[in-house]
Amino acid sequence: MAQLDEGILNLVRLVKGVMGERRETLSSCESLTGGLFGAYICSVPGASDFYRGGAITYCDSVKNRLGVSAEVLKTKTAISGECAEEMALAAARFTDSDWCVSFTVNAGPTAQDHAPVGCVFIGVAYHGRVKVSRLQLEGERNDLRLECVREGLRLLCHALADAA
């Protein structure tokens, strides 16, 4: 197995500690990251104490089945803040988790609709409220996936601190 990024693992350990203290739970809803966020969470011993699970919703029809509205997918597209918000809320409901992090990204090779290559939307949901962040990242496809996971964990850490 490839070496895991120690910086990302440290963020996971931080999340695990805070969620353990608060007895809160986490889930995820991933598009391009394809389960990489969940894989990092599960690579830390004790993940089952706080991680409920995740959904990989790569195509629009699966996003819609999970609970992202057809209207958002049609008018705003899958690479939008609105989609990231609905993904986070839908996965949190499905897993009955306190927190959920969602990812939707254009990894290229070309721009899609309004989203240039490297355009990322990350949603962090907590009890029905979602904060969505838009980022513009650089790099090849797998570099983008890894950076999305790192940024998602950073955003989650900030949200956990704000909710304290």
C-alpha positions in Angstrom: 0.0 0.0 0.0 1.2 3.5 -0.8 2.5 5.6 2.1 -0.3 7.8 3.6 0.2 11.5 4.1 1.2 12.0 7.7 -0.2 15.6 7.8 -3.6 14.3 6.8 -3.4 11.5 9.3 -2.6 14.1 12.0 -5.8 16.0 11.1 -7.8 12.8 11.3 -6.4 12.1 14.7 -7.4 15.6 15.8 -10.9 15.1 14.5 -11.1 11.7 16.2 -10.1 13.2 19.6 -12.6 16.1 19.4 -15.4 13.9 18.3 -14.6 11.3 20.9 -14.7 13.9 23.7 -18.0 15.2 22.4 -19.5 11.8 21.5 -20.3 13.1 18.0 -20.3 11.3 14.7 -19.1 11.9 11.2 -20.0 10.9 7.7 -18.9 11.8 4.2 -20.3 12.3 0.7 -17.6 12.2 -2.0 -17.6 12.7 -5.7 -14.1 12.9 -7.3 -12.4 12.0 -4.1 -14.0 8.6 -4.6 -13.8 7.4 -1.0 -10.3 8.8 -0.3 -11.6 10.9 2.6 -13.3 7.9 4.2 -10.2 5.8 3.6 -8.1 8.3 5.5 -10.6 8.3 8.3 -10.7 4.5 8.5 -6.9 4.3 8.5 -6.7 5.6 12.0 -7.4 3.0 14.8 -10.7 3.7 16.5 -12.4 5.2 13.5 -15.5 3.2 14.2 -16.0 5.1 17.4 -17.0 8.2 15.4 -17.2 7.5 11.7 -20.6 6.3 10.5 -19.8 5.8 6.9 -19.9 7.6 3.6 -21.4 7.7 0.1 -19.5 7.9 -3.1 -21.8 9.8 -5.5 -19.7 10.1 -8.6 -22.5 10.5 -11.1 -25.5 12.8 -11.0 -28.1 10.0 -10.9 -26.5 8.6 -7.7 -26.3 12.1 -6.2 -30.0 12.4 -7.0 -30.9 9.0 -5.4 -29.1 10.1 -2.2 -31.1 13.3 -2.0 -29.6 16.0 -4.2 -32.4 17.6 -6.1 -32.7 17.2 -9.8 -33.3 21.0 -10.0 -29.9 21.7 -8.4 -28.1 19.2 -10.6 -29.8 20.8 -13.7 -29.6 24.5 -12.9 -26.5 24.7 -10.7 -24.7 21.5 -11.8 -22.9 18.9 -9.8 -19.9 21.2 -9.3 -21.6 23.9 -7.3 -22.0 25.1 -3.7 -25.6 24.1 -3.8 -24.8 20.6 -4.8 -22.1 20.3 -2.0 -24.7 21.6 0.5 -27.3 19.1 -0.5 -24.8 16.2 -0.6 -23.7 17.0 2.9 -27.2 17.2 4.2 -28.4 14.0 2.4 -25.5 11.9 3.6 -25.8 13.2 7.2 -29.5 12.2 7.1 -28.7 8.8 5.5 -26.0 7.9 8.1 -27.7 9.7 11.1 -24.5 11.5 11.8 -23.8 14.8 13.6 -21.3 16.0 11.0 -20.8 15.4 7.3 -18.2 16.6 4.9 -19.0 16.6 1.1 -16.7 17.1 -1.9 -17.5 18.0 -5.5 -14.7 18.9 -7.8 -13.8 19.5 -11.4 -10.5 17.6 -11.9 -10.4 18.3 -15.7 -9.0 17.9 -18.1 -11.3 20.8 -19.3 -13.6 23.4 -17.7 -17.2 22.2 -17.1 -20.0 24.7 -17.3 -19.0 27.5 -14.9 -16.3 25.5 -13.1 -12.6 25.7 -14.2 -10.3 22.8 -13.7 -9.4 22.6 -10.0 -12.6 24.2 -8.8 -13.6 22.6 -5.5 -16.7 22.9 -3.3 -16.5 21.4 0.2 -19.5 21.3 2.4 -19.4 20.8 6.2 -22.7 20.0 7.7 -23.6 20.0 11.4 -27.1 19.3 12.6 -28.8 20.6 9.5 -26.6 23.6 8.9 -24.0 23.6 6.2 -21.0 25.9 5.5 -19.8 25.5 1.9 -16.3 26.6 0.9 -15.1 27.2 -2.7 -11.5 26.6 -3.4 -9.3 26.8 -6.5 -6.6 24.1 -6.3 -3.8 23.2 -8.7 -2.3 19.9 -9.7 -3.0 16.6 -11.4 -6.1 14.6 -10.8 -4.8 12.5 -7.9 -3.0 15.6 -6.4 -6.4 17.4 -6.4 -8.0 14.4 -4.7 -5.4 14.4 -1.9 -5.6 18.2 -1.4 -9.4 18.0 -1.3 -9.1 15.5 1.6 -6.6 17.8 3.4 -8.7 20.9 2.9 -11.9 19.1 3.9 -10.3 18.0 7.2 -9.0 21.5 7.8 -12.4 23.0 7.3 -13.9 20.3 9.6 -11.4 21.2 12.3 -12.3 24.9 12.0 -16.0 24.0 12.2 -15.4 21.8 15.2 -13.6 24.7 17.0 -16.4 27.1 16.1 -19.0 24.7 17.5 -17.2 24.3 20.8 
